Amino acid sequence: MRLLIVTAFLVFLGACSPTIPLSPGLSDRMDVAGAQLNRSDSIAIINHLRTTKGVARLSLDADLNEKAQKLANQYAATGVSPKKPKGIAQIRTSAGYVNFAQTFSGWRNEKVSEKVLIDANYSRAGIGVAYVANSKSGTYWVLLLASGSTIAVAQ
């Protein structure tokens, strides 16, 4: 099933633009010790989708990254998808996918999530991922989207 999802993602990329290679940052496994998420590559592929739909690019936001990482850690620890925090326009969560290419493909192929990804009202994004070996899903993802230049992050 995961191979099918990754294959569908690669076909999607090929259909969008034949000159965009799959970055290692999108296929790096997050279910190994010391894994580091390439947030720039992750947001870049969302931005590629947005560009194909005529929507302005998202900027990667350090505060949103920090909040998304905290929520991903919480998600991994509890197995319960976090609720949208105050001051955040949208949250997308996912669990079980071992790299961002798979995660993005899952969101991209779900109509509600795709609509959120390409919503022109959002201008900033943050992403986090956490892995717990003995958990039900293993890898837990959180994407936060916001508009404007600053947010009020509830602690």
Order of alpha helices (4+ residues) and beta strands (2+ residues): alpha-alpha-alpha-beta-alpha-beta-alpha-alpha-beta-beta
